Amino acid sequence: MCANVFGVLKSLFGKPFDGGKRMDHGGPQQQQQQQQHPMEQQQPYHPQHPAMMRLYEVHKEVTSLGPQVCTFSGLQHDRDYKRLERELTRLLLDVDQVDTEGKPELQGARKRAAQEVEGLLRYLEENATHPSRAAIEELSNEARQLVDDRVVAPQRSGGVAEINDELVDALQVIVLRLTQVKTEGRVPLRKARYRALTRMCAVQDVIESRTEQQTLSLPLPGDTHEAVYRINQVMVKVSVACGQLVALLMGLSGRDSCAHLSRILTEMEVELDALDVSGNAAIRNYRKQVVEEINGLLKHLELEGEGEDTRRYDLGQNNSIREIEAVRAHVSHLREGVLRHCVMGDLSSGPKAELQSLLIHLDQVDTAKNPCIREARRRAVVEVQAIITFLDLREALARRQPGPSEHPAHRAVWLVLGSLSDLQAQALSFDGKRVDKSYILLEELLTKQLLTLDAVDPQGDETTKMARKQAVKFAQNILNYLDMKTDEWEY
């Protein structure tokens, strides 16, 4: 909607204003035509007409509010939502009170102006109440509760925060679920998801740094040097500051602010810088480690305004995403060639070496610890690996030369693998949705092959056991790949 907001505005107000400039001009022939066809030759009203002047004022206010509405990423109870809703409602009332004097052209301009304001109101409400926005908020609340129970609340009560790998893993699960929330390309939803992700990932980084600190003993005892004692005191303050930062990032702090915490951390740095370490390399190194930790916390404080820049949450403009998309486009081209050659029975031109080089390329893509970029890269890797495993199986089937003494169960497994190879070719070329009949049929056929493998009795033959296990994994990987292609994920 936002893409054409101002185009619509132009169509609403451009015609009356432009037409009014020529209202008093025209020759005798034109005046005669006006007398003969008064309805067809009706002139637009002059811009100075009171009704048009008021509609123009509304136009200017809508032009100002439009970008704010189009990028608002909050909820209905937020202060900015209520402000925008209030101002748009006022504009709607103003438009309704414009006196059109019963003139059709003024009535049309007023109607179109009202429709535009109503459109912005609908867009504002739709995004604030969208199911995906509710899902983002639900996951954010889940993360807040987790961090509050384990970190913030214990520190406030004078206890010790439960910072451990279990907490990091629990947060990671929430982050991954958040990356799966659909935004339908809507800027407000993209922005809300990005802001939630950046904060959760920042909290993860802080917590992970604290788990590393817990596993390290102090490099020097406090009585070694006066400077060490003072550095240890700063370390205690840093630990408290970590809890305050986590509370700020997760919206659990009603008193502190990023600016206040930034001042405290900067004062710690100044205090450390003033210490006389007397040329002691060990103490100097210890101080350096503490300063680096403080700098890490200061870096996360910059997230206060994170997400306002469209380039950050619109990952379609991200260089890493562009790089991944370029690889995916190349993989798509290679996949088409592989499937075409396999239909002709030609496996000699399989581009395995090129596919392997693409895996190396993807591994070098900088994700900047952004979970959405990581997931985009993971999916590209899965696409490449699917083609490689398909080629590997095709080659194995072509080379297979069963002997007369081959175990019947082993032969049965290879028959299933042959069927799975054909089904994987269909999965690789599939480009539809889960509701499609072709998807349902393909899923049923893959499940049937799994049941066939389950019915194979190895009769104690270890080779058959291993082959069946690999075949089951292969079938499951095809199902997972098919699910990935159809889950409508977006970065």
PyMOL commands that set and color helices and strands:
alter all, ss='L'
color gray80, all
select helices_A, chain A and resi 2-20+28-36+50-71+79-96+104-128+131-156+165-179+187-214+226-249+258-273+281-305+310-313+315-317+319-343+352-363+371-399+408-429+437-455+462-486
alter helices_A, ss='H'
color red, helices_A
deselect
rebuild
show_as cartoon
